[in-house]
Amino acid sequence: MISTKGRYALRVMIDLAENETDSYIPLKDIAARQGISKKYLEIIVKEMVTGGLLTGASGKGGGYKLCRHPEEYNVGEILELMEGTLSSVACLAAGTNECPRKEACQTLPMWSEYDEMVHNFFYGKKLSDLVK
């Protein structure tokens, strides 16, 4: 399940893409347009800056903007930054120990196929596909 953190991160990215200028966009403006708490968005955008999706500037004229053009982002990278792995089962998540039942597991092919569909779906969608 995609949490509010992942969904709100997408909304921030869409908002920035739709309101893109050469200037930084204040977080209070994004929060007001999206109807999301500025306090909660501060947590989300901090992760997005650290993850290289956004650039931020503080002080007068500060705010946030995209690091790249909207067509250069895919939804999968945004969601994985905010949510962690999109794997359906722990044994398929990157960085986990290999399951000792891997060879005998009758459900592993199904989970693998499902994860591939999810990955292809989200990584096949660009931020620009979501912008009005």
PEDABEL-V841105 format. One line per field, one symbol per residue. phi: phi as a letter, one per 40 degrees, with the letter a starting at -180 (. if undefined). A space follows every 50 residues. Layout:
phi->???
This chain:
phi->.cccdcccccccccdcccbcacccbcccccdcccgbdcdccdcccccccd cgcbbbbbgcgcibaccbcdccbbddccccccbgccccbdcbccgccccc cdcccccdccccccccccdcccccccdccccc
